[in-house]
């Protein structure tokens, strides 16, 4: 199914500002669909004047749909939908007298011109399924009246409102709680859900006729509500925005949409949503995140303690081989500690691995026993990696870099400088790393496939078993030195 932007670019002459207006309208038109009990379809004028393209559609959550199938991307030729053409040409709402019949269902159609900066840029059709029509309740009549007001605002270019949109995760919807206030902020209608929410705040009677802002001041403690200017602007319906307020056990999001179908504000639509459970989960997540970071911090401290103990033991060793083995253990423990230190500072359970890699490079160079100074240069970016991948890859890189520094320049001539390049490429779901040095290269007769060295065994096991990747060792194609190529998938 094509997107709105793709259809605009392919078939219309609308500019970027027009597209931004339509996208802003899309962010809020679920409200219109629910209040109308109707499907909305956005029609885009063809650049050659041959008809209209269906750019987007929205089904109501409050009533039956009039469109069983998706219509986005379909084309209606000129002359096939007179209501579309009349609304587009005249810039005014057009209602059909007799209903259309679709799949044996009667559908009433209304065309609403979408106006921006004084010109019509598209048309919305409001399609109401009339099957099983009955006498509407007061709630339904209020919904429909509010939908008509919003439709007139769309046709006059007063809706949507730049900078205000309701497509974020916790934004209130019509079914959550609906109130309508007049120009003075007095409640003229409250849905049963809205009334229930205010009773949870402590209201004992009805909402109708009450000043919503004054009532909320009485029910909500000052420390749990917004500043006075915001409270008055939203609950009196003067500002198109939302705010959050709470009592001891209840948290609400309140959103106001001022209504001015003829230009002057006649009142406002107020939507309220109970977000008590969402806020409780948010607090739990914050607590869990803090706990996880604290665990990483403690693991890092414990690993550093282990490394310090191993370092002390190494100093007491008389055997050069034993001392070297303990020093390698210190380095490996320190590598894991670096990753846990980064995780203890991160908000999310992944890390910026570029910083980890650069710290590992510094650590390897610092503890190097190579005969000459060695410079390591990184080219490319690892990006952010999950903690499990980061820990394993850190171990792999440390071993590979250590081998390049120690074995590539073990007996280099004095006065020379070694150079190690780490090339990183990330894309298409894979991460490739090449570590190349300009040292001696692999020893004569060395076979990476049959080597039993501890460092190489660790690297091969981690790359193939833990990361599900591939490892290749060999001499550089050009010049002296060796190269290690690592290719791992990214999920």
N, C-alpha and C positions, 0 to 999 in steps of 0.2 A: 504494500500500500504506500503510495507516495506521500511525502510530508507536505505541509502547507508551503514551506519555503521552496521545495522543488517545483510544486505546481505554479507558484507565483513566478519563479524565474523562467519556467518553460513556456507559459501560456499568457502572461499578463504584462502590462506596462507599469505595474505598481512599483514605487520606489522603496528604499529601505525604511523610511519613516512610516509609510503605509503598512509595511510588513510588521514593524514594531507595534503599531496600533492594533493590528489584527491579532498578534500574539498576546498582547495585553488583554484584549477582549476574550480570547480563548481561555486565559487564566481565570476568568471570572464567570464564564457563561454557564457553568454548571448551576450557578444560583438561578439564572434566568430559566433554564430548562426545568429545574425542580419546581420553581414557583408557577411555571406555565403548565405543568403536567404534560410537557410536549417535547418532541425531538426538535433539535436545532440543527440546521445545515447551513454552512457558510458557503455562499456562491461567489466565485471570482469572475469578473468580466473578461472574456477572451480579448486579447490585444487586437485582433482583426475584426471584432464586432460580430462574430459568428454565433455567439451564445455565451454560456456560463459553465464554469468548471466547479465541481463540488470540492472545496478545499479542506473542509473539516466538518465533523458532525459530533453531536452530543446527545445522549439519551437521558431521559429523566430517571431519577431514583424514586420518584413519588407516584408514578403511574405507568401504564402500559406503553410500550414503544409503538411508534407508527412505522418504523423501519426495521424489519427483521434483519435485512442484509445491510452490509456497509455500502455507502454510496460515494465515499471519498475517491476522487480520481475520475468519476464519471462526467460525461459532457452532455449538456442539454443545448440543442441547437436553437437558434433564434426562431421565435414563433411557437415553440413547444410549451413554454411556460409564460403566458402573458403577465401574470402577477409579478414575476421576477423583473421583466423588462419595464413594467409600469413603475415599480418601486425604484428601480435604478434610474429611470429617466426623470421621474417627478420628485424624488427625494422625500417621499412621504410614505407612511404605512398604508398597505393595501390589504384588505381582507376579502376572502372569497365568499360568495354567497352560498353556493351549494358545495357540500363536501366532495372530495375525491374518494374513489373506491380503490383500495389497494389490498389485494389478496382477501377480498370479501370483507374488508374492514373500512368503515367510513372514516375519512381523515379531513379535518378542517385545517386549511392552510392560510397563513398570514405572512406577508413579506415585509421585512423591516430593513430599510436602507441603513447601511453603516456609513456614518458621516465623520470625516476628519478634516479639520481646517476648512469647513464650509463646502466640501465636495463629497460626493458619494464615491466610495472606493470599493464597496462590495454590498451584498444583500444577504440577510439572514432569513431563512424561511422557518416559521414556527409551525410544526406539524403535530396536531392533537388527535390522538386516537379517540374517536367518539363511540366506540363499541361499549355498550352497557352504560350509557350516560344516565345520570340520575340527578336529582335536585342537590346542588352543592351545599356543603356545610359552611358555617361561618369561616372556619379555617381555610377552606378551599376558596371561598370568595375573596378573602383577604390576600391569599397567595396570588390569585389571578389579578387582583387590582394592583398589587405591587409589581407583578410581572409586566403589566401594561405600562406602569410608570417607567420601569427600566427600559422597556422597548421604545417609548417616546424619547427617553434620554439618549439611547443609541442613535435614533434618527435625527436628533438635534445636535449630536456630537458632544454630549455631556457625559457619556459613559462609553468606555471605561475611563477611569481617572489615572493619569500618569503617576507612577510611583506607588500605586496601591494595587495589590493583587492578592488572591486568596488560594494560590496553588501550592503553598507550603504544607508540610505534613500535618500540622496540628490546627490548621485553619478551620473554623466552624462552618458547618453546612446547614442547609435549610432544615433538615430533619433533626438536627441536634437541639435546636431551640430557636424559635422565631418570635420576635416582637416587632410591633410597629408603633412608632411614637409620632406625635404631631410636631408642629413647628416650635412648640414650647417645651418639648421634651416629655410630654405626658403620654403614658402608655394608652394606646387606643385598642390594641389587641395583643394578647400573649398566647402562644400555643401551649398545649398541655405540658410539653417537654420543658419549655422555658419557665413555666410556672413551677414545675417540680424542682428545677435547678435553684430558683430563688427561695423556695421553701427549704431546701437544704442549707441555704445560707442563713436561714432564721426567719423568713417571712411567714406570718401566720394567716394572712388573708389572701385577697386577690390582688393582681397587679394592675388591672384596668383602672385608669384615672390617676394613677400615682406618678409623681415625678421620679423617673428612673434614676437620675443622678443623685437626688436627695435620699432616695431609698437605699441606694448602694452605700452611701456614706454612713448611714445608720447601721447597716448590716456588716460592713467590712472594716476591720481595724485600720487606722491610718498606715501602719507599717506594712500592711499586706495589700495595699492598693496603689495605683499610680499617683503621680503628682496631681494637684487639684486642676490644673489647666487641661491635662490629658483626660482626666476623669470626666470633666464637664463637656469637653469637646466630643468625646466618643459616645457617652451615654445620653447626651442630649441630641445626638445625631447631627452635629455641626461639621464633623471632620470625617473624611473617608479614611479610616485607619482602624487598627485593632489594639487592644491592650489586654493585660492579664491582671486578675485580682483573685484574692483568696481569703477564706475564713480559716478557722482552725483546722478543719478536716476536709475542706472543699477548695478546689482551684478551678477557675473559669477563664476561658478566653472569650472576650467580647469584641465583636466587629461591627462597625457602623457603616452603612452606605446611605448617605444623604439622598433624598428623593427630590428632584426638581424637574418634572416632566415638561413644564412650560417655562422653565428658566428660573423661577423663584422657588426656594426650598419650602416644601409643604410638610416635611417631616423626614423620617428616616426608617430604613430597614435595619434592625438590630439582630444579629445572630450571636448566640451564646453556645459554648460547648464545655462540657465537663471534662477537664484534663487532669483530674486528681490522680488517676491511675498512671497516666503518662508521666506526671511529675514525680510520683513515687518511684517509677522505674528509672527515671533520669537520675534521681538521687542514688539509687542502688548502683547504677552504672558508674557514677562518679566515685562511689566508695570502692567498687571493685577495681576500677582503673588505678586508684591510689594504692590499693592493696597489692595489685600486680607490680606496680612500679617499686613499691617497697620491697617485695620479694626479690625482684631483679637486683635491687641495691644490696640486699643482704647476701645474695648469692655472689655478687661481685666482691663484696668484702671478704667472704669466706674463701673464695678462690685466691684472692690476693694473700690471705693468711697462709693458705696451702703453698703458694708459690714462694712466700718468704721462708717457710720452714724447709722447703726443698733447697732453696738457695743456701741457707745456713748449713744444711747437711752436705751440700756439694763442696763447701769450703773446707769441711773436715775430711773429705775423702782423699786418701793417698793414691788411689788408682786413677790415672788419667782417663781411662775408659769409663769408669763409674762416674767420675766428675762430669764428663761430657754428657752422659746419659741423663743425669739429674738436671743439667742445664737445659737440655732439650725439653725435659718435662716441665721445667719452669716456664719456658717459652710457650709451650702448648697450653698450659693452664692460664697463662697471662692472656693468650689470644681469646679464649672463651670469656675471660673476665672483661675484656674490652667490649664485647658484644653486649654483655649484661649491663655494663655501665651505660651504654647508649640506650638500651631498652628502659633503664630506670629513669631516664630523662625524657623519654618519648611519651606523648599522649596516647598514641595508637600502638598496637602490637606489631609494628614494623619499624624499620630503621632506614635512615639515609646511609646506604652502604658506602658511598663515596668517602664519607668522613671516617668510617670504620677502616676502609682500605688504606687511607692515608696514614692513619695512626698505626696500622700494622706495618706499613713500610718503614715508618720512623723507628718502630720497635726492632724490626729485623736489622736495620742498618746500625742501630745503636749497639746491639749485642754481637754484631758480626766480628768474627776473628779472621776475616780475609786479610791478605797481605797488603792490599792497596785500598784506598778509599773507593766506595761504590756509590753511584748516584742512581736513584730509581725514579723514573718519570711515568706518570699515568696519563693515558690518552683515552678519552671517552668517559662515559658515566654509567655507573651501575644502577642509579635510581634507588627507589625504595624497595626493600625486600622484606618478606615475612621473617619473623624472628627465627623460626626453625631453619629456613634456608640461609639466613645470615650467619648463624652460628657455625653451620657445617662449612659454608663457603669461606668463612674466616679461617678455619683450620686448614683448608686446602690451600688458600693463598699464602698463608704463613709458611707452610712446608715448601711450596714451590719457590717462593721468594728466597727462603733460607737456602735451598739447594742451589739456586742460581748464584747467590752471593758467596756461599762457602766453597762450593765445588768449582765454580767458574773462575775464581780468582785466588785459589788457594796458594799458589806459588808464583803470582804475577811479578813482573819486574818492578823494582822500586821506581817510584816517580810516575807511574802510569795511574790512570783512573778508570775504573770499571763503569759500564753503563748498562742498566737494565731497563727495558721498556715493557710496560704493562698496557696492552691495548684492549679496550673494552667496547663491545658492540651489543646493543640491546634492541630487539625488534622481532616481530612475527612470532611472539611467544617463546623466544629463546634468548639465552645470554651466552655470548662467546667471549672468552678471555684468552689472550695470548701473552705469555711472559717470555721475553727473549733477552738474552745477554750476549755480550761480545767477548766472552771469556774463552776458555779452552775447548768448550764443546763436550760432547759425551766421550767417555773413555773408549779406547780401542776395544772392540769385542763386547761392548756393553749392549745388552738386550733388555729393553724395558719390560718385555712380556715375561721374562723369566727371572728378573731381578728380585731378590728377597730382602732388599733393604727396608728398614722399618719405615723411613719417611715416605718412600714410594708406595709401600703397601698401604699406609694410612691414606695417602692421597687417592690411590686407585679405588679403595674400598668406599671412601666418602663420596667420590664423584659418581661411581657407577651404582652403588647400592643405595646411598642416602639421597643423592640428588637426581638419580636416574639419567645421568649424562654420559659423556664420552671423554676420554683422556688420551692425548697423543703426545709422545716425547720424541724428539729428533734433533738433528743438527740444523742450524739455520741454512736456508737455501743459498744465501749469499753471505760471504764473509765468514769469520770464525764465530763460535758460540753455539749455544743450544737454545731450543725453543720448546715450551710446553703449551699445548693448545687444549683448552677446556671448553666444552659445549654442553650446557645444561638447559632443560626446559623450564619455563616459568608458567605456573598455573595462575 
